[in-house]
């Protein structure tokens, strides 16, 4: 360096930037790199992705090489001083080696090679290891009810997973012109797999960053639902932090994406988020309209025989109304869930929902909901063959409906007549 007139700071900068110092890195690594086999180069590309020291078995899983092949390559790489042999049969790259390999690996959609003083490394090996970590996250992450049981696996490898996310982000080239579709898709897959883990373990800053990347990757790929879920996760964190402006901004992004390409479930979540935002602003009128929309979707889904969809919409609406303290609407949604349980031939579950509805309706004195709940309980008893117990409830509901001239009056009359025939009571 001295004979070239470089200062210490310039020399250090050149060491940090291999892509702009091919002469220097060619001098440092040319002899060693020329002796490397294909397996050696694969192992080096794999170790670039491992930000913590890797064991032989993990390298074998990530590269699809046999353990014996990994061992032979590691022995040669350690001898060449390209790899550190650490305690516990773990291996890691020297910092300069890592800088060199990163500069020598191409990162585009077309898996190819990039020269550095005539030395080439195949990016397919690096991409395979990135996929290995995304698969790892999908295996031990996700949104299942028991997913938390494997979060320790993700915690142990969090440094590697975070590094993979950053690498994929850089490869994708977003925001801006999309450079690598595969990297963008893997970034989406990674956020989806890790979102529950990050939420549970309190990695909220990291989750915001990764969810924002998912939003941008989804937009770049025109995968509107993926973009919308990324925005939803960002909005959720900002809501938990009482950041009203950022919650609203991310919520609007979610709404826009779901309107462009989301399914009914996506749009329901977007509506729910808009309700949460309205609640945060204390805009009760707008919040009420939003959860009414969800309840209507539940009724429509039930009428079409989509019972799973109906349950989702009713429960989303119930969550919002309960949080807002709107007991009338909470009673109405409970009724919807009771009707749904009867459609599914689940009378015990239906009874629970109707009893909840009745308690709320009586508390607020809403007579049509009282009638609906009592009639629902009568229908449960009817399904159980307890006709004598069902009749008084059905009669009380009928009396209320007659006084109100309720739209469901004919149904109430038919139920009472049927129960009277069964019990012989006129």
Secondary structure, DSSP 8 states (H G I E B T S, - for coil): -GGGT--HHHHHHHHH-STT-HHHHHHHHHHHHHT--HHHHHHHHHHHH-SS-EEHHHHHHHH---HHHHHHHHHHHHHTTSEEEETTTEEEE-HHHHHHHHHHB--SSS--EEEETTEEEEHHHHHHHHHHHHHHHHHH-SS-TTGGGGHHHHHHTHHHHHHHHHHHHHHHT-SSS---HHHHHHHHHHHHHHHHHHHHHT-HHHHHHHHHHHHHHHHHTT-HHHHHHHHHHHHHHHHHTT-HHHHHHHHHHHHHHHHHH--HHHHHHHHHHHHHHHHHTT-HHHHHHHHHHHHHHHHHHHHTT-HHHHHHHHHHHHHHHHHHT-HHHHHHHHHHHHHHHHHTT-HHHHHHHHHHHHHHHHHHT-HHHHHHHHHHHHHHHHHTT-HHHHHHHHHHHHHHHHHHT-TTHHHHHHHHHHHHHHHT--
